[in-house]
C-alpha cells in the first residue's frame, strides 16, 4: 500500500475551518473544535497539518492535570519546567509568545493542537488554563476529540464563545467518492468500481476498515497478476474475506452471488 496522504472530504472540512479561523473578526475567537467518531482520520489529518505547519501537537492523557499539561507543553517547547504552577505557566506563556512572534514575522499562523481532548474537556482547571494561555496572546488552539467536546464546552460559556462561526468541524464517514479516491491513491493494484462500492458499504466509511480491505485486495491482485488492464473485480473475490465487522469482529465475506 502506498504511503501517501489522501485529501478526503473531511480534510476539506478541516481546511475550510482553518480558513474561517484566519478570517475571524474577533481575535479572541481563536479556538477550533474537531470531533467525530473514532476511526475517521481526525488524528492523522490534524497531526499531518501540525507537522507541516510546525504547530505544537500534544496528545492528552486520561489522568492529565493542569500541571501535567503544562509539563508536556514545556517539554514540547524544549523548556525545562520549574517547580511551581505559576512559574510553569509563565514559562509556557513566554515560550509560546516567542514562537508566535517568529511565525508572525513570516506571516504564518502558529497553533497549539490538543488531541484526545475528551480526556480533559470536563476539567475546569485544565480548560481555564488553556483559555488563559490562548487569551494571553490570541493563540490559535485546536481541540480534537470524539464528540463529547461540544457538549462539555457548554459548561464553560466563556470558553465555548471563543469557538467562532465555521470553527467547529465534525468528521464524517467517508463517502463513496472518498473511498474510490482512497483506493485509487493507496492501492498498488487497480480496483473496479463495483469492488470500491462494496468496500464503501462494508467499511461504514471508517479509515481503518477501508485500509484493511485495500491490503487484502492488494495481496489478491499480486497473486493473480492484476494490472492496469485487468483490475480486481468484486466477482473475482467471491467467497473471500474482505474485512471484519467493526461491531462484532466477525469476518465479512464477499457473497458468492455477486
PEQUIPE-V419031 format. One record per pair of residues at least 6 apart in sequence whose C-alpha atoms are under 8 Angstrom apart, sorted by the first residue. I is the first residue (numbers start at 1). J is the second residue. D is the distance in Angstrom with one decimal. If there is no record, write none. Layout:
BEGIN
I:J:D, I:J:D
END
This chain:
BEGIN
1:186:5.5, 1:187:5.3, 1:188:5.9, 1:214:7.6, 1:215:6.6, 1:218:7.5, 2:185:7.4, 2:186:4.8, 2:187:6.5, 2:188:6.7, 3:186:7.1, 4:185:7.6, 4:186:6.9, 6:181:7.7, 6:182:6.3, 6:185:7.1, 8:174:7.7, 8:178:5.6, 8:181:7.9, 8:182:8.0, 9:174:7.5, 9:175:8.0, 9:178:6.8, 10:171:5.5, 10:172:6.7, 10:174:7.9, 11:45:6.6, 13:169:6.4, 13:171:7.8, 14:34:7.7, 14:169:6.2, 16:166:7.8, 17:32:7.7, 17:166:5.6, 17:167:4.9, 17:168:6.9, 17:169:6.8, 18:167:7.3, 20:165:7.5, 20:166:5.8, 20:167:6.4, 21:29:7.9, 21:30:6.8, 21:32:7.8, 21:164:7.6, 21:166:7.8, 21:167:6.4, 24:164:7.2, 27:138:6.0, 28:134:8.0, 28:135:6.4, 28:138:5.4, 28:162:6.2, 29:138:7.9, 29:161:7.4, 29:162:4.1, 29:163:5.6, 29:164:5.3, 30:134:7.4, 30:138:6.2, 30:139:6.4, 30:140:4.8, 30:141:6.3, 30:162:6.1, 30:163:6.5, 30:164:7.3, 31:140:6.0, 31:141:5.0, 31:142:5.9, 31:143:7.5, 31:162:5.7, 31:163:4.8, 31:164:7.3, 31:167:7.3, 32:140:7.7, 32:141:6.3, 32:142:4.7, 32:143:6.1, 32:163:5.7, 32:164:7.7, 32:167:4.9, 32:168:5.9, 32:169:7.9, 33:142:5.9, 33:143:4.9, 33:144:6.1, 33:145:8.0, 33:149:7.6, 33:150:7.6, 33:163:7.3, 33:167:6.5, 33:168:4.8, 33:169:6.1, 34:42:7.4, 34:142:7.2, 34:143:6.1, 34:144:4.7, 34:145:6.4, 34:168:6.1, 34:169:4.7, 34:170:5.9, 34:171:7.3, 35:42:7.3, 35:144:5.7, 35:145:4.8, 35:146:5.0, 35:147:5.0, 35:149:7.4, 35:169:6.4, 35:170:5.0, 35:171:6.1, 36:42:7.7, 36:145:6.9, 36:146:4.9, 36:147:5.1, 36:170:5.3, 36:171:4.9, 36:172:6.7, 37:146:5.2, 37:147:6.6, 37:171:7.5, 37:172:7.9, 38:146:6.2, 39:206:5.5, 39:207:5.8, 39:208:6.1, 40:171:6.5, 40:172:6.8, 40:173:6.2, 40:174:7.6, 40:205:7.6, 40:206:5.3, 40:207:5.6, 40:208:8.0, 41:171:7.9, 41:207:6.3, 42:144:7.4, 42:171:6.9, 43:115:7.1, 43:144:7.6, 46:113:8.0, 47:57:6.9, 50:56:6.8, 50:57:6.4, 50:113:7.3, 53:110:7.7, 54:110:7.5, 55:110:6.0, 55:111:5.1, 55:112:5.9, 55:113:7.0, 56:76:6.8, 56:77:7.8, 56:111:6.5, 56:112:4.8, 56:113:5.9, 57:112:6.2, 57:113:4.7, 57:114:6.1, 57:115:7.4, 58:72:7.4, 58:73:7.3, 58:76:7.9, 58:112:8.0, 58:113:6.2, 58:114:5.0, 58:115:6.1, 59:114:5.9, 59:115:4.7, 59:116:6.0, 59:117:8.0, 60:69:7.7, 60:114:6.6, 60:115:6.0, 60:116:5.4, 60:117:6.3, 60:119:6.5, 60:120:7.5, 61:116:7.5, 61:119:6.5, 62:119:5.1, 62:120:7.5, 63:119:7.6, 64:119:7.5, 64:120:6.9, 65:125:7.9, 65:126:6.6, 66:125:6.2, 66:126:4.7, 66:129:6.8, 67:85:6.3, 69:126:7.7, 70:88:6.6, 70:89:6.8, 70:92:7.2, 71:81:6.1, 71:88:7.5, 73:92:7.2, 74:80:6.6, 74:81:6.2, 74:88:7.8, 74:91:7.7, 74:92:5.9, 75:81:7.6, 77:92:7.9, 77:95:6.9, 77:96:7.8, 79:91:7.7, 79:95:7.8, 81:88:5.8, 81:91:7.7, 82:88:5.6, 93:133:6.4, 93:136:7.6, 97:137:7.0, 99:110:7.3, 100:109:7.7, 100:110:5.5, 100:139:7.9, 103:109:6.2, 103:110:6.1, 104:110:8.0, 109:140:7.8, 110:139:7.3, 110:140:6.8, 111:139:6.4, 111:140:4.7, 111:141:5.7, 111:142:7.4, 112:139:7.4, 112:140:6.3, 112:141:4.8, 112:142:6.3, 113:141:5.8, 113:142:4.7, 113:143:6.2, 113:144:7.5, 114:141:7.6, 114:142:6.1, 114:143:5.1, 114:144:6.1, 115:143:6.2, 115:144:4.7, 115:145:6.3, 116:143:7.9, 116:144:5.9, 116:145:4.9, 116:146:7.5, 117:143:5.8, 117:144:5.5, 117:145:5.0, 117:149:7.1, 118:144:8.0, 118:145:5.4, 118:146:6.7, 118:147:7.9, 118:148:6.3, 118:149:5.9, 120:126:6.6, 120:127:7.3, 121:127:6.5, 121:149:6.0, 121:152:6.0, 121:153:6.9, 122:152:5.9, 122:153:7.8, 127:159:7.9, 128:159:8.0, 131:159:6.6, 133:139:7.3, 134:140:6.9, 134:141:6.8, 153:159:7.0, 153:160:5.5, 154:160:6.4, 173:204:6.7, 173:205:4.3, 173:206:5.8, 174:200:7.8, 174:204:7.7, 174:205:4.2, 174:206:6.5, 174:207:7.6, 175:200:7.4, 175:205:6.5, 176:196:7.9, 176:197:6.5, 176:200:5.9, 179:196:6.8, 179:197:7.9, 179:199:7.6, 179:200:6.0, 179:205:7.4, 179:210:7.3, 180:193:7.6, 180:196:5.7, 180:197:7.6, 183:191:7.4, 183:196:7.2, 183:214:6.6, 184:190:7.1, 184:191:7.5, 186:214:7.8, 187:214:6.2, 187:215:7.6, 187:218:6.5, 188:218:6.5, 189:217:7.9, 189:218:5.8, 189:221:6.1, 189:222:7.4, 189:226:6.6, 189:227:6.1, 189:228:7.6, 189:231:7.0, 189:232:7.5, 190:226:7.3, 190:227:6.2, 190:228:6.0, 190:230:7.5, 190:231:4.6, 190:232:6.3, 191:231:4.8, 191:232:4.8, 191:233:6.4, 192:231:5.7, 192:232:6.1, 192:233:5.5, 192:234:7.6, 194:233:7.0, 194:234:6.1, 195:232:7.7, 195:233:5.8, 195:234:4.6, 198:234:7.7, 199:210:6.6, 199:213:6.8, 200:210:7.4, 202:243:7.8, 202:245:7.6, 202:252:7.6, 203:209:5.2, 203:210:5.7, 203:243:7.9, 203:245:7.9, 209:243:6.8, 209:244:7.5, 209:246:7.9, 212:242:7.9, 212:243:6.4, 213:242:5.4, 213:243:5.6, 216:242:6.4, 216:243:7.9, 217:232:7.4, 217:242:7.6, 221:227:7.8, 221:231:8.0, 221:232:6.2, 226:232:6.3, 234:254:7.8, 234:258:7.2, 235:256:8.0, 235:258:6.0, 237:254:6.4, 238:253:7.7, 238:254:5.0, 238:255:5.6, 238:256:4.9, 238:257:7.7, 238:258:7.1, 239:253:5.8, 239:254:5.2, 239:255:5.8, 239:256:5.7, 240:253:5.4, 240:254:5.6, 241:251:6.3, 241:252:5.6, 241:253:4.3, 241:254:6.4, 242:251:7.5, 242:252:5.8, 242:253:5.9, 242:254:6.7, 243:251:5.8, 243:252:5.3, 243:253:7.5, 244:250:5.4, 244:251:4.2, 244:252:5.1, 245:251:6.2, 245:252:6.3
END
